[in-house]
């Protein structure tokens, strides 16, 4: 059976524990991944420590050129990488390509790293005194990533970190770790020095070793909220810089004047695409007014019935299987729970099987109406192909729903009314807002991050926030005396001058 190993420079300690990698389309184990521990991490850290000073001393333009080569190599291997990703994750190949391309957008942003790292300068802050600041790398940094975007999220973190002059160790999800390892290989081929981008695999044991390791200065985490919170607290307590993105429950508000055909089309992709396994999915739709709700429901039902669930390589499929049998059982458990809580199950996706792939982890699309904010199934993240409709009587009621929800990752409003959209964007208590855009993932040169239990820590991913996270600022106050007898030697600090 195929075995996925760590990608570290030097000697890798022999693996004693392994995790199963499933084929979600067929439902069987297709490979095993080595699960590392402190010894594996120590080996990676030693290699990173040996390589990082020279990489930090490499000028930023040269660092950017390596990223440029990496981007070209990933593009040349796009088909291979997308199929590999889809075979472990279950998303359809077109979606897998999107996952990789969104990661490459961040790599592209990093080509401007010489510009992004430029500091500030004040000439003549005092007599003969200039003040300037510079952004310097942190040293050895780590990214811990979830299963749902095995290409994009490692590049959100890793590309910016190494562009800033750090060494980066990636601990990808143990469910779909192959593409991250291919990225490490392609980085080497692109000319990145050994030890600057490494991959260690593992579960909680490895994550705990990372959190406790004294040589690691910063950790970026993306995953579910309870674990994000744990990583944040323990990492910060150990003196590290930590950002930890968590779960989500994004709402789509539909105003009475919205273009409902557009909304239905957008919802079909945003609620069910990638089997709902996206932190920026729209699993809750909030029509404003019963009339809007009835009109929307009438259009949604046939659109959901028309969705095609298929294997990842089916070009016509809208979405594929979920990642594991365990996750399938969890999603179906939430469908049962939501029905038991009194919501109307309009379309039931449970019990779906795909002919010829009966053991695959497929779930049909589900639609609930009359979901209410007191239901557990509304409060928690389901992370599957399930759309919950919560009816609101007014704009204010609709605005309050995402604003009061424990998660605050993304939200969307569908309307033709500029004033309503403007009010909504300004007042909603959520980090990323879409106006007639169902999945408002910001472009790479802006920044990604939610609020409330969707993110712990105060900096976002990529864009200038990413550069800020992966660097520290040094400020220099320099005095160059002119050499004359008095003015040259008398030190005058700016506040006294
Ligand atoms: P997860 O929390 O199970 O795993 C994330 C990472 O944590 C993995 O690398 C995993 O190995 C590690 N991990 C798992 N259990 C651990 C434990 N007990 N202690 C320490 N580390 C542990 O998340 P997942 O199921 O892989 O991904 C889905 C979740 O990620 C969803 O909640 C989704 O909303 C969230 N997500 C959030 C964002 C965002 O930007 N906010 C983006 C993508 C995904």
Boltz pocket constraint, residues with backbone or C-beta under 6 A from the ligand:
constraints:
  - pocket:
      binder: B
      contacts: [[A, 144], [A, 145], [A, 146], [A, 147], [A, 148], [A, 149], [A, 171], [A, 172], [A, 173], [A, 174], [A, 202], [A, 203], [A, 204], [A, 207], [A, 208], [A, 222], [A, 223], [A, 224], [A, 225], [A, 227], [A, 228], [A, 245], [A, 246], [A, 247], [A, 248], [A, 278], [A, 279], [A, 381], [A, 383], [A, 409], [A, 450], [A, 454]]
      max_distance: 6.0
